[in-house]
Amino acid sequence: MFSFIQKIKTILYFNIFFIFLSILSKPTAKDLLDQPGFSSKKYCENSLIWYDENPKYKGEFVRVLDYCKKHVKDVSPKGFSVNPILSDFGSITGVNTRPRDNIHQGIDIIGTKNQEIIAVADGRVLETIIEDCWGPTLVIDHGKSFDGKRLIVIYGHVGEFIVSENDKVKRGDIIARLPEKIKYRCMARVRHLHLQIGQRFCEKDEKDKWGCRYFIKDFYRSLNPHDYWADGPDNITCYEKGKNFKKGSITYPFMCKKKVN
């Protein structure tokens, strides 16, 4: 009897050891991004972690994954690799394949868990909030655009905040991370950053008043981010430390990876 119990204990100890080892060796977001051949389609698989914990939705998972792989946009500029866009500005379809009530007012960029989100320009944090549907979201005033418009940028559906309200940020500063788990309805079961540009911020005492919707007063008249990239309209621009960028322009909200020739 004693020998049998010892064998059971030994097996249990080995199982616990290997489970612990697998946790320690689990790849981080950076590890995944540094893997050769980490493609837009791999981003699709990685952004659908919600379905791993909800296996009864297997049919929906297959449909959303298929949609993502067919429609995801690799917007990488020459010489770089960047997170792809799944639901672009003006799209009538969400990241979960479902039709939108109104055309999309931002860009939805998919990514890996805990991936760092960076400021698209210099600015000041107006708000950090965990909203009932959007989940953790921050709003930053990035000043005026090169054509004189205000750049009030919503970074929606994030996970951890790195900055606080009233903090000043510089272009390229880490401001938040993508979530590990998808907990909020507006995240649509797909890990992504919603980036949207308005011009009129809703102050906290205005939140429940008519005319304010999800942080800005001009929610359905938002600016197209693709018009404000530092390298020109529709030219995704990567942030590079030490590089000078056009004042009033924006850079991509994720660090870009340089391609190896």
Secondary structure, DSSP 8 states (H G I E B T S, - for coil): -HHHHHHHHHHHHHHHHHHHHHHHT---HHHHHHSTT--HHHHHHHHTGGGGS-GGGHHHHHHHHHHHHHH-B----TTEE---EEE-TT-SB-TTS-B-SS---EEEEE--TT-EEE-SSSEEEEEEEEETTTEEEEEEEEEE-TTS-EEEEEEES-SSB-S-TT-EE-TT-EEEE--SS--SGGGTTS-EEEEEEESSB--GGGTTSTT-BTTBTTGGG-B-GGG-BTT-TT------TT----TT-B--SS--EE---
